[in-house]
Amino acid sequence: MDDRHSPGLTLRQQVEALLPGWQTWYPSIFAAAEDLGLIRARVCPPGQLMLSARHASVRTDAEQHHRDRWGGLEEELQTDDRPAVATAGRSRRKRRRKPRSD
């Protein structure tokens, strides 16, 4: 396997390994990566042009990729013999009172 396409490398490192001096020909790292076949654009139907719908599918794909790579379940399964884990919420801070200037 070619180490230039290693998942540990950043996009910039992959582009620079394949095409040193890419800045002379391309306006951005993304244009170079697209031409080199490292990334590709997705064509979507007009109904998905709303950003909320597009972001939902991108987020779902990213979550699935994360699960595939790092393992784990979408949600922790709750069992009766184990107490529920509290979710991290906003920490409450004590407000500092301003000194009264009488």
Summary of the structure (lengths in Angstrom):
residues: 102
radius of gyration: 23.4
end to end distance: 75.9
largest distance: 75.9
contacts: 144
relative contact order: 0.07
helix: 44%
strand: 0%
